[in-house]
Amino acid sequence: MHRVELSIRHALKCRGCGVCVEKCPNNVIAIEYGVAVIGNGCVHCGQCIEVCPVVKFG
């Protein structure tokens, strides 16, 4: 449940910094219209959430 909460917080407050794009091992995250968009192929590894400043400090 905690990971779901972090994912929702990440999505709602995303500022498009791009840190998650670089961290994604499957290269399925892109910045579109100023926010991160996770595409098909996401395996829910959580590496993007671990580095997200919104999740850490938001």
C-alpha positions as CSV (number, residue, x, y, z in Angstrom):
1,M,0.0,0.0,0.0
2,H,2.9,2.4,0.8
3,R,4.3,2.0,-2.8
4,V,0.8,2.8,-4.2
5,E,0.7,6.0,-2.1
6,L,4.1,7.0,-3.3
7,S,3.2,6.4,-7.0
8,I,0.1,8.5,-6.7
9,R,2.0,11.4,-5.0
10,H,4.6,11.2,-7.7
11,A,2.1,11.4,-10.5
12,L,0.1,14.3,-9.0
13,K,3.0,16.5,-8.1
14,C,5.4,15.7,-10.9
15,R,7.5,18.7,-12.0
16,G,9.2,17.1,-15.0
17,C,12.7,17.2,-13.6
18,G,13.7,14.0,-15.5
19,V,15.5,12.3,-12.8
20,C,13.3,9.2,-13.2
21,V,13.9,9.1,-16.9
22,E,17.6,8.5,-16.3
23,K,17.0,5.9,-13.6
24,C,14.5,3.7,-15.5
25,P,16.3,0.4,-16.4
26,N,13.7,-0.2,-19.2
27,N,13.7,3.3,-20.7
28,V,10.0,3.6,-20.6
29,I,9.7,7.0,-19.0
30,A,9.5,10.2,-21.0
31,I,8.9,13.8,-20.2
32,E,5.8,15.1,-22.1
33,Y,4.2,18.5,-21.5
34,G,6.3,19.0,-18.4
35,V,5.5,15.8,-16.6
36,A,6.9,12.2,-16.5
37,V,4.8,9.7,-18.5
38,I,5.4,6.0,-17.9
39,G,4.9,4.0,-21.0
40,N,4.2,0.3,-21.7
41,G,6.9,-2.0,-20.5
42,C,7.0,-0.7,-16.9
43,V,7.9,-3.6,-14.6
44,H,7.1,-1.6,-11.4
45,C,10.6,-2.0,-10.1
46,G,10.3,1.3,-8.1
47,Q,13.6,2.7,-9.1
48,C,12.0,5.9,-10.4
49,I,10.2,6.4,-7.1
50,E,13.4,5.9,-5.1
51,V,15.1,8.9,-6.8
52,C,12.0,11.2,-7.2
53,P,12.6,14.5,-5.3
54,V,8.8,15.0,-5.1
55,V,8.3,11.7,-3.3
56,K,11.4,12.3,-1.1
57,F,10.7,15.9,-0.1
58,G,7.1,16.5,-1.2
